Each structure stands twice: as C-alpha cells, then as structure tokens.
Amino acid sequence: MKPAPFDYYAPATVEEAVALLEKLEDDDIDAKVLAGGQSLMPMLSLRMARPEALVDLGKIPNLDYIREENGHIAIGAMTSKRDAEMSLLLKEKQPLLHIASGLIGHKQIRNQGTVGGSFAHADPAAEYGAVAQALGMDMVVVGPDGERVISADEFYVSFLTTDMDSTEVLTEVRAPVMPAGTGWSFQEITRRKGDLAMAGAAVTLRIEGGNCVDVVIAVFGVNAIAARLEGAEQIVNGNAPGEALFAQAAQAASAEIDEPISDVHASGDYRRALIKALVARCLTEAVERVA
Amino acid sequence: MTTLQRVNLTVNGVNYEREVDPRMTLVDFLRHELRLTGTHVGCEHGVCGACTILKDGKAIRSCLMLAVQADGESLETVEGLSSNKSGELHPIQQAFIEEHGLQCGFCTPGFLMSTVELLGETPNPTDQEIKNALDGNLCRCTGYQTIIQSVRLAATKVQDSKLAGTDGSA
C-alpha cells in the first residue's frame, strides 16, 4: 500500500464534517479533507502528504448541482468537473468557467475530480484560479461559526494555500452570469494534453463605441497564485482593438509578472514568453467572440 | 494501526463485502482482495491510465480512489467485457485484436474501458473525439495509430452487434 496509514471518516452532512474537523484539530490530529481525490491521492501515494486522518465529503448529499440564482451561477463543491464541462447552463451563462472545466486533466480525472476540490487545492497551475480572478468569483465556506463568503482575491493566499481555516469546508463556488455582449477567451500551453499548464491566460472584455472596455486579463501557472495584470488591462481599456495594441499589451503583461516560476517544466523566461503569446491570442479571440 | 473499514460494492454485477485498511487504493482492492487482476497498476499516481475502470458507467482511475470511497458504488472492470458463459470477446476487444491495437498489452485494459465509455456516449466518434477520449491513457509499445484504428473498428462492431440484437454494450 502506497499511502501512509490514516484514519478515515465519511460524515453524512456538512455540519458533521465541520464538527469532526474541529474535534480532530482539538486532538492535535493532522486531518485533510478529501473531495474527488484527484490531486490528494497522488500526493498520498507519493507521500508528499501524510495526514493522520481523512475526512471524505463524498457521502454528503446535495453538494452536487449547477444552478442559476440571483444573477450568478452556483456550483456545489462536489460537482464533478465533467458535469461542469457538459453543463449546457454553464456553457450558455458562463462560458469562461465552462471552457476551463474541459481543459482540466483528462476525462477520467474530470469524471472523479470535483469543482470544489480544485478550488480548495489551489494549485498555481489550476485553470480555475485564473477563472476565479478574472470573473471575481465567490467561494462559500462553512465552519464552526457558520457560513462565510470569500472573494477570489482573498480566497487564494499562496501556493496550495487558501484563506480557509482547517475546520472549514468549501460548499459552493459562485460566478456571475456573463453579461451579454462580453467577449472572452481562455488559453493555456501544456507539455502534453491534460498536463498541468506551464502558463495560461483568461480574458474578458466588451466593445463600446468601437473601443475595448471592462478589460480583464488574468494569468495562471506563472506565480504562486493566479492574478490579474492591471497594467496590461489599462493599455487595452478605452482603445480600439487591433494587432498593434494587443502586441503592446502582451509585452506589458509579460513584463508585469513578478519573478515567474522557474522549474523543470519551463524556465521563468520561457513562462514570460508564453504569457506574451497567450495574452495577444486571448485578446484577439475575445474580440472575435464579442456578440 | 488504523481502524478497518467495511466496504460493500458491486463489480461486474457481483456484490462483494470486505474489511479493508482505509489507505488501500481501489485498484489494489480489485486485484488483491477480489483477485480481479485484469485491471493493471502502472504509475499509481494518476498519469498512465492503465488502471481505468468504470464507476456508474464513467471512466475513472482506480489508483486515484480509495477502496473505502467506492463503498456502495457499482463498478465495471475489463473482466466484465467478455461473456462469461460463451467466452466470446466484447466487440471492442475483438477490434483491438484485429487492428493490432496492442503489443505487450499492459495498457490495454485501460484503453478498453476508456473506449467503452466513449462509444457509450458517442457511438460514431471522429478521430479527434477518439484522441480526446484516450488522451489519459499511455501506451509505450504499440503506438497510438493502431489503437485509434481499433477504436474506429470497434465503433462499427458495436453498432453492428446492436443491430443484430446481441448486446454489445458493457
């Protein structure tokens, strides 16, 4: 058996899960929450993670849904990525989140892996990080003091680290419905299809009076957390779309990244070069998609 | 020592109940506890796809799931493809033989199960759809061209067997 030993709990409700996490923390037991396990299981098998207890959310009902309510799309934390990829509601109302869902891992990973699991794991190369920053998504977590809603810029703290406390459970993520007339694009570059991205970008914008407005550019895979590049956004905002403008913005985006990750998959300089190419491509595609 | 957990699940229509260590992966459970050794263990961390099985008809990696997580689930493994009574191969298996979709055969159970899911959802897939469905399975000897050809032939065979009234679905 590859993982180190651990105790296993499968609570029946979110409240039970939170109470259990509290008790484990009080007893000084290192516990980890298990959702779909598509990131946690490799970490257990490689013994990069050696929790003393696993709290499996898989037996909790009613955390598996995609629905529109109050102007946003709400996705239950235990919804599979494959369900998000196949959701017609998501495709119609929030295409950026939809397209990103289909780019995660392989089909077998998306069948078992959950939407909430990806957000909570907070891998720097995860597609959802960029989507969350680009759309200003909200994360709903439940803890001992009840429910709280965390915005994307506060949710992601650092490499594999979120604002959630060890006694809190992510139950839902919320994305605004994409306003009509919004152009969008999501692109990434991977070594092989299904690999974690070396770099990726997400863009949304609108065209008003012939000029780009409400421009959002978010990148992922290059720093500990995905981030918006506001300098590059300002270059595009208020100007007529065009190749020269987008080249200038792409150059600025590439320069705006502070100390990009340098590892065995790609050097920091290469990641900068990827961002330059991706931002230009995303801006072009987003304009093409403006209805 | 951690507490053993009771697991009750269905594999290829047969119900099993065992007590297992929580850290036992589902693929180890299938192979060691149930002696269903058709499902292969390759990388054991979710890269190679050799351990692909179906859970409620959906392809998953059985090395990326704990046996305890599968409590109450209904699974299909490669052993469930051929008919136990007649020993006749599933049309997908037959297609892989005819188109030389395997050489050493180590990756084959995974490819077969991914193909079952694909043809269930998309009975007549394009080459691109085949590639997309199989991008999570690695083959280190035959190469992919003959595997893609095998899936193409399998699609025809599955449709023919359905027309002929014999159940080609897994």
HADDOCK unambig.tbl for C-alpha pairs under 7 A between the chains (distance, minus, plus):
assign (segid A and resid 1 and name CA) (segid B and resid 23 and name CA) 6.98 0.50 0.50
assign (segid A and resid 1 and name CA) (segid B and resid 24 and name CA) 5.94 0.50 0.50
assign (segid A and resid 3 and name CA) (segid B and resid 23 and name CA) 5.97 0.50 0.50
assign (segid A and resid 5 and name CA) (segid B and resid 2 and name CA) 6.67 0.50 0.50
assign (segid A and resid 5 and name CA) (segid B and resid 23 and name CA) 6.01 0.50 0.50
assign (segid A and resid 6 and name CA) (segid B and resid 2 and name CA) 6.24 0.50 0.50
assign (segid A and resid 6 and name CA) (segid B and resid 22 and name CA) 6.98 0.50 0.50
assign (segid A and resid 6 and name CA) (segid B and resid 23 and name CA) 6.65 0.50 0.50
assign (segid A and resid 7 and name CA) (segid B and resid 2 and name CA) 5.53 0.50 0.50
assign (segid A and resid 7 and name CA) (segid B and resid 3 and name CA) 6.66 0.50 0.50
assign (segid A and resid 7 and name CA) (segid B and resid 22 and name CA) 6.76 0.50 0.50
assign (segid A and resid 8 and name CA) (segid B and resid 22 and name CA) 6.05 0.50 0.50
assign (segid A and resid 37 and name CA) (segid B and resid 64 and name CA) 6.56 0.50 0.50
assign (segid A and resid 37 and name CA) (segid B and resid 65 and name CA) 6.69 0.50 0.50
assign (segid A and resid 38 and name CA) (segid B and resid 64 and name CA) 6.01 0.50 0.50
assign (segid A and resid 41 and name CA) (segid B and resid 64 and name CA) 5.31 0.50 0.50
assign (segid A and resid 41 and name CA) (segid B and resid 65 and name CA) 6.90 0.50 0.50
assign (segid A and resid 42 and name CA) (segid B and resid 45 and name CA) 4.50 0.50 0.50
assign (segid A and resid 42 and name CA) (segid B and resid 46 and name CA) 6.65 0.50 0.50
assign (segid A and resid 42 and name CA) (segid B and resid 64 and name CA) 6.83 0.50 0.50
assign (segid A and resid 45 and name CA) (segid B and resid 45 and name CA) 6.48 0.50 0.50
assign (segid A and resid 106 and name CA) (segid B and resid 135 and name CA) 6.52 0.50 0.50
assign (segid A and resid 106 and name CA) (segid B and resid 136 and name CA) 5.12 0.50 0.50
assign (segid A and resid 107 and name CA) (segid B and resid 133 and name CA) 6.62 0.50 0.50
assign (segid A and resid 107 and name CA) (segid B and resid 136 and name CA) 6.92 0.50 0.50
assign (segid A and resid 108 and name CA) (segid B and resid 59 and name CA) 5.21 0.50 0.50
assign (segid A and resid 108 and name CA) (segid B and resid 60 and name CA) 4.38 0.50 0.50
assign (segid A and resid 108 and name CA) (segid B and resid 61 and name CA) 6.11 0.50 0.50
assign (segid A and resid 108 and name CA) (segid B and resid 136 and name CA) 7.00 0.50 0.50
assign (segid A and resid 109 and name CA) (segid B and resid 60 and name CA) 6.57 0.50 0.50
assign (segid A and resid 111 and name CA) (segid B and resid 58 and name CA) 6.57 0.50 0.50
assign (segid A and resid 111 and name CA) (segid B and resid 59 and name CA) 6.85 0.50 0.50
assign (segid A and resid 111 and name CA) (segid B and resid 60 and name CA) 6.36 0.50 0.50
assign (segid A and resid 112 and name CA) (segid B and resid 60 and name CA) 6.23 0.50 0.50
assign (segid A and resid 193 and name CA) (segid B and resid 135 and name CA) 6.77 0.50 0.50
